[in-house]
Amino acid sequence: MIYITGDCHGDYRRLNTENFPEQKEMTRDDYVIVCGDFGYWDRSKEQEWWRKWLSEKPFTLLWVDGNHENYDMLGELPAEEWKGGNIHRMGENLFHLMRGQVFDLDGAVFFTFGGARSHDIQDGILDPDSPTFAADYKRLSRRRALFRVKHVSWWEEEMPNPAEMEEGRRNLEAHGNQVDFVVTHCAPTSVQALLGAGRYRPDLLTDYLEEIRQQCSYKRWFFGHYHDNRNVTDRDLLLYEQLVRIW
């Protein structure tokens, strides 16, 4: 069995047995996939408690990164090959699916590519090393501005680098540009335009994903990021709190 859901933001209550009783029939050979903003933020007691709670689940939990992960911590995790692609291993049953990878999960072929541009940084990104940081932070906080702090609440790695994008192209080409499912955090440019009716601007990543969408044959594309549950097209599905079985 394979289930998929949207952003968790560090809150995994949808995966308890009351909300997700289907897990009683699952094993570590069954999967739940999170479409980004998983909530890999810090080493606080609360987050460590949640990660231990997840490690005791009967299924294997997989996730692509969003724009609200701690990429410093993520880069410290051991990387290895698994099911045909590269992962960061958090534990026995907790895996981060790296960008531009193709995985074969019991006959279902997935292409994964995390990341997204943050929409909540209109008022700037502060550098803690700046001599004016304290004053700037106080000023922006006072007026409830939309800002973030480097290596605290924002990382430039939220957007892909050229090597990651090229690896994605190369891995898809090696599979004949054909997969069953695509899992990302943000949407391709054309899908985002349908979803947002002009509210969202295209960027490097949405344009890259649009390239993939035009060149790759797929059955379903799942993404999160926009905090809704919606069938944008018959093949492109936005997920938030909904849990859907796909295999």
ZILINFEN-V286680 format. One record per helix or strand of 2 or more residues. SS is the DSSP state (helix for helix, strand for strand). FROM is the first residue (numbers start at 1). TO is the last residue. If there is no record, write none. Layout:
# ZILINFEN-V286680
ss=SS from=FROM to=TO
ss=SS from=FROM to=TO
This chain:
# ZILINFEN-V286680
ss=strand from=2 to=5
ss=helix from=13 to=15
ss=helix from=21 to=25
ss=strand from=31 to=35
ss=helix from=45 to=55
ss=strand from=60 to=64
ss=helix from=71 to=74
ss=strand from=79 to=82
ss=strand from=85 to=91
ss=strand from=94 to=97
ss=strand from=101 to=105
ss=strand from=108 to=113
ss=strand from=125 to=126
ss=helix from=133 to=142
ss=strand from=148 to=150
ss=helix from=156 to=158
ss=helix from=162 to=174
ss=strand from=181 to=184
ss=helix from=189 to=196
ss=helix from=204 to=215
ss=strand from=220 to=223
ss=strand from=230 to=231
ss=strand from=236 to=238
ss=strand from=244 to=245
